[in-house]
Amino acid sequence: MSTSKREEISSHLRYIRQELRDLDQMLTEDGLLPEKTELKEVYNSLDALHQLLTGKIKKKPKPEFDD
């Protein structure tokens, strides 16, 4: 995969991750809570894909959501 394509994909993934965080915050503030497991699965999948593309593997990811 070319470097520019990798950077473009990484940029899109960062944007999607931020949008998911914002969506979660808005839903929480409005009292409309989606299934936490669904949000965690999506976030973890995107995070794993981003790590794979960038080659940066986190040893222990910081939890983004409270259980």
Rosetta constraint file for C-alpha pairs under 8 A:
AtomPair CA 1 CA 5 HARMONIC 6.65 0.50
AtomPair CA 1 CA 6 HARMONIC 6.56 0.50
AtomPair CA 2 CA 6 HARMONIC 6.19 0.50
AtomPair CA 3 CA 7 HARMONIC 6.13 0.50
AtomPair CA 4 CA 8 HARMONIC 6.14 0.50
AtomPair CA 5 CA 9 HARMONIC 6.19 0.50
AtomPair CA 6 CA 10 HARMONIC 6.07 0.50
AtomPair CA 6 CA 53 HARMONIC 6.63 0.50
AtomPair CA 6 CA 54 HARMONIC 7.63 0.50
AtomPair CA 7 CA 11 HARMONIC 6.05 0.50
AtomPair CA 8 CA 12 HARMONIC 6.31 0.50
AtomPair CA 9 CA 13 HARMONIC 6.16 0.50
AtomPair CA 10 CA 14 HARMONIC 6.17 0.50
AtomPair CA 10 CA 50 HARMONIC 6.16 0.50
AtomPair CA 10 CA 53 HARMONIC 7.02 0.50
AtomPair CA 10 CA 54 HARMONIC 7.24 0.50
AtomPair CA 11 CA 15 HARMONIC 6.27 0.50
AtomPair CA 12 CA 16 HARMONIC 6.19 0.50
AtomPair CA 13 CA 17 HARMONIC 6.09 0.50
AtomPair CA 13 CA 46 HARMONIC 6.81 0.50
AtomPair CA 13 CA 50 HARMONIC 6.47 0.50
AtomPair CA 14 CA 18 HARMONIC 6.23 0.50
AtomPair CA 14 CA 50 HARMONIC 7.91 0.50
AtomPair CA 15 CA 19 HARMONIC 6.17 0.50
AtomPair CA 16 CA 20 HARMONIC 6.16 0.50
AtomPair CA 17 CA 21 HARMONIC 6.32 0.50
AtomPair CA 17 CA 43 HARMONIC 6.76 0.50
AtomPair CA 17 CA 46 HARMONIC 7.08 0.50
AtomPair CA 17 CA 47 HARMONIC 7.84 0.50
AtomPair CA 18 CA 22 HARMONIC 6.19 0.50
AtomPair CA 19 CA 23 HARMONIC 6.02 0.50
AtomPair CA 20 CA 24 HARMONIC 6.08 0.50
AtomPair CA 20 CA 43 HARMONIC 7.55 0.50
AtomPair CA 21 CA 25 HARMONIC 6.22 0.50
AtomPair CA 22 CA 26 HARMONIC 6.20 0.50
AtomPair CA 23 CA 27 HARMONIC 6.10 0.50
AtomPair CA 24 CA 28 HARMONIC 6.05 0.50
AtomPair CA 25 CA 29 HARMONIC 6.15 0.50
AtomPair CA 26 CA 30 HARMONIC 6.19 0.50
AtomPair CA 27 CA 31 HARMONIC 6.11 0.50
AtomPair CA 27 CA 32 HARMONIC 4.96 0.50
AtomPair CA 27 CA 33 HARMONIC 5.88 0.50
AtomPair CA 27 CA 34 HARMONIC 7.73 0.50
AtomPair CA 28 CA 32 HARMONIC 5.90 0.50
AtomPair CA 28 CA 33 HARMONIC 5.74 0.50
AtomPair CA 34 CA 38 HARMONIC 7.65 0.50
AtomPair CA 34 CA 39 HARMONIC 7.55 0.50
AtomPair CA 35 CA 39 HARMONIC 6.71 0.50
AtomPair CA 36 CA 40 HARMONIC 6.10 0.50
AtomPair CA 37 CA 41 HARMONIC 6.04 0.50
AtomPair CA 38 CA 42 HARMONIC 6.31 0.50
AtomPair CA 39 CA 43 HARMONIC 6.09 0.50
AtomPair CA 40 CA 44 HARMONIC 5.89 0.50
AtomPair CA 40 CA 65 HARMONIC 7.59 0.50
AtomPair CA 41 CA 45 HARMONIC 6.03 0.50
AtomPair CA 42 CA 46 HARMONIC 6.22 0.50
AtomPair CA 43 CA 47 HARMONIC 6.03 0.50
AtomPair CA 44 CA 48 HARMONIC 6.01 0.50
AtomPair CA 45 CA 49 HARMONIC 6.21 0.50
AtomPair CA 46 CA 50 HARMONIC 6.09 0.50
AtomPair CA 47 CA 51 HARMONIC 6.13 0.50
AtomPair CA 48 CA 52 HARMONIC 6.13 0.50
AtomPair CA 49 CA 53 HARMONIC 6.19 0.50
AtomPair CA 50 CA 54 HARMONIC 6.10 0.50
AtomPair CA 51 CA 55 HARMONIC 5.59 0.50
AtomPair CA 51 CA 56 HARMONIC 5.13 0.50
AtomPair CA 51 CA 57 HARMONIC 5.50 0.50
AtomPair CA 51 CA 58 HARMONIC 7.72 0.50
AtomPair CA 52 CA 56 HARMONIC 7.01 0.50
AtomPair CA 52 CA 57 HARMONIC 7.35 0.50
